[in-house]
Amino acid sequence: MRKFIILLCALVASINISAQTKEKQDSLNIPVFLVDGVEVQNIDNLDQKDIISVNVIKNGDFNKLFYPRTGGVMLITTKSKKYLKPIIQKYQENMKKAKGDRKPGEIYIR
């Protein structure tokens, strides 16, 4: 737990959320937070006891996915999966609805 707090403090201290120079007007030095695979704007409301692991990725190829934000990617895994559960639930509801809309003997291609 102590290592996590030290890592988080070091990361926050190293992040520079200021305006970019004139050469890169369209890019922002803002990190991307992925909590259980779901992008969130901030991690202020995460409970420290709920966090399993934190990985920081600063890779050019990976950052291309989140352009123009070039501040790196922070992958956070939690025990509760509170951001992922609503997405899975909505997906399951949509699948049930789609199954109910099918007519016997017809093939649907999506």
C-alpha positions as CSV (number, residue, x, y, z in Angstrom):
1,M,0.0,0.0,0.0
2,R,2.9,2.3,0.8
3,K,4.5,1.7,-2.6
4,F,1.2,2.6,-4.3
5,I,0.9,5.9,-2.4
6,I,4.6,6.7,-3.3
7,L,4.0,5.8,-6.9
8,L,0.8,7.9,-7.1
9,C,2.5,10.9,-5.5
10,A,5.5,10.6,-7.9
11,L,3.2,10.3,-10.9
12,V,1.1,13.3,-9.9
13,A,4.2,15.4,-9.3
14,S,5.6,14.4,-12.7
15,I,2.5,15.2,-14.7
16,N,2.6,18.6,-16.3
17,I,-0.9,19.8,-17.2
18,S,0.0,23.1,-18.8
19,A,-0.6,24.5,-22.3
20,Q,1.8,23.2,-24.9
21,T,4.4,25.2,-26.8
22,K,3.6,26.7,-30.2
23,E,5.0,23.7,-32.1
24,K,2.3,21.4,-30.8
25,Q,-0.9,23.4,-30.5
26,D,-3.1,20.4,-31.1
27,S,-1.6,18.0,-28.5
28,L,-2.2,18.0,-24.8
29,N,0.1,16.6,-22.1
30,I,-2.8,15.1,-20.2
31,P,-2.8,11.4,-19.1
32,V,-5.5,9.0,-20.0
33,F,-7.0,7.1,-17.0
34,L,-8.3,3.6,-17.9
35,V,-10.0,2.0,-14.9
36,D,-10.9,-1.6,-15.6
37,G,-10.7,-0.8,-19.3
38,V,-13.1,2.1,-19.1
39,E,-11.8,5.6,-19.7
40,V,-12.5,8.0,-16.9
41,Q,-11.8,11.8,-16.6
42,N,-10.3,11.7,-13.1
43,I,-9.5,9.1,-10.4
44,D,-10.4,11.2,-7.4
45,N,-13.4,9.1,-6.4
46,L,-11.5,5.8,-6.4
47,D,-11.0,4.1,-3.1
48,Q,-7.4,3.1,-2.4
49,K,-8.4,-0.2,-0.9
50,D,-10.3,-1.1,-4.0
51,I,-7.3,-0.8,-6.3
52,I,-5.5,-4.0,-7.2
53,S,-2.8,-2.7,-9.6
54,V,-1.6,0.5,-11.3
55,N,0.4,0.4,-14.5
56,V,1.8,3.5,-16.3
57,I,2.5,3.2,-20.0
58,K,4.5,5.9,-21.8
59,N,4.8,4.3,-25.3
60,G,4.6,6.2,-28.5
61,D,2.7,3.4,-30.3
62,F,0.1,3.1,-27.5
63,N,-0.3,6.9,-27.2
64,K,-1.3,7.1,-30.9
65,L,-4.6,5.5,-29.8
66,F,-5.4,8.4,-27.5
67,Y,-4.0,11.2,-29.7
68,P,-4.0,14.3,-29.1
69,R,-3.5,13.4,-25.3
70,T,0.2,12.6,-25.1
71,G,0.6,12.4,-21.3
72,G,0.7,8.6,-21.2
73,V,-1.8,6.0,-20.1
74,M,-2.5,4.9,-16.6
75,L,-4.1,1.4,-16.4
76,I,-5.9,0.8,-13.1
77,T,-7.4,-2.5,-12.0
78,T,-10.0,-2.5,-9.2
79,K,-11.7,-5.3,-7.2
80,S,-15.2,-3.9,-7.5
81,K,-15.2,-3.2,-11.3
82,K,-17.7,-0.3,-10.6
83,Y,-17.0,1.4,-14.0
84,L,-17.2,-1.9,-16.0
85,K,-20.3,-3.4,-14.4
86,P,-22.8,-0.9,-16.0
87,I,-21.3,-1.4,-19.4
88,I,-21.6,-5.2,-19.1
89,Q,-25.1,-5.0,-17.8
90,K,-26.2,-2.8,-20.7
91,Y,-24.6,-5.2,-23.2
92,Q,-26.4,-8.1,-21.7
93,E,-29.7,-6.2,-21.8
94,N,-29.2,-5.4,-25.5
95,M,-28.4,-9.0,-26.2
96,K,-31.6,-10.2,-24.5
97,K,-33.6,-7.6,-26.5
98,A,-31.9,-8.7,-29.7
99,K,-32.7,-12.3,-29.0
100,G,-36.3,-11.4,-28.3
101,D,-36.6,-9.5,-31.6
102,R,-35.4,-12.5,-33.7
103,K,-37.9,-14.5,-35.8
104,P,-37.5,-18.3,-36.0
105,G,-35.7,-19.4,-39.1
106,E,-34.2,-16.1,-40.1
107,I,-30.5,-15.3,-40.0
108,Y,-29.3,-11.9,-39.0
109,I,-25.8,-10.6,-40.0
110,R,-24.5,-7.5,-38.2
